[in-house]
Amino acid sequence: MNRIATILTAVTAAALLSACVFAPPSGSSNAYDADALAKNSDRAIAACGAGNVKEVSAKSYSCK
């Protein structure tokens, strides 16, 4: 019984210490995102009309 508890403790500690860390991409991809955001902003204004844009992201936009 003591051996099983030790193994479970070791496995739990290993699982907790090997957590995945998510970080946003860095470097030149930020410049790409800013360029894509600017292009989508222009597209959104053209498609929705000024004052009718609800949300704009680097990948899409939505109208009100």
C-alpha positions in Angstrom: 0.0 0.0 0.0 2.9 2.4 0.8 4.5 1.7 -2.5 1.3 2.6 -4.5 0.9 5.9 -2.6 4.5 6.8 -3.4 4.0 6.0 -7.1 0.8 8.0 -7.2 2.5 10.9 -5.5 5.4 10.8 -8.0 3.0 10.6 -11.0 0.9 13.5 -9.7 3.9 15.7 -9.1 5.3 14.9 -12.6 1.9 15.8 -14.1 1.7 19.1 -12.2 5.2 20.1 -13.1 4.9 19.4 -16.8 2.0 21.8 -17.4 1.7 23.3 -20.8 2.3 27.0 -21.0 0.6 29.0 -23.7 2.2 32.2 -24.9 1.1 34.3 -27.9 3.4 34.3 -30.8 6.2 36.9 -30.8 8.3 38.5 -33.4 7.2 39.2 -36.9 3.8 37.6 -36.5 2.6 40.7 -34.6 3.4 42.9 -37.6 1.3 40.5 -39.7 -1.6 40.6 -37.3 -1.5 44.4 -37.3 -1.5 44.4 -41.1 -4.4 41.9 -41.2 -6.3 43.9 -38.7 -5.9 47.1 -40.7 -7.1 45.4 -43.9 -10.1 43.8 -42.1 -11.0 47.2 -40.7 -11.1 48.7 -44.2 -13.1 45.7 -45.5 -15.5 46.0 -42.6 -16.2 49.7 -43.2 -16.7 49.1 -46.9 -19.0 46.1 -46.3 -21.0 47.3 -43.2 -20.8 51.1 -43.7 -19.4 53.6 -41.3 -20.7 53.3 -37.8 -22.2 49.8 -38.4 -19.1 47.7 -37.6 -19.6 45.6 -34.5 -16.2 43.9 -34.1 -13.0 43.5 -36.1 -10.2 41.0 -35.6 -7.2 39.9 -37.6 -9.2 37.0 -39.1 -12.7 38.4 -39.5 -15.2 41.2 -38.8 -18.9 41.5 -38.0 -21.5 44.1 -38.6 -24.2 45.4 -36.3 
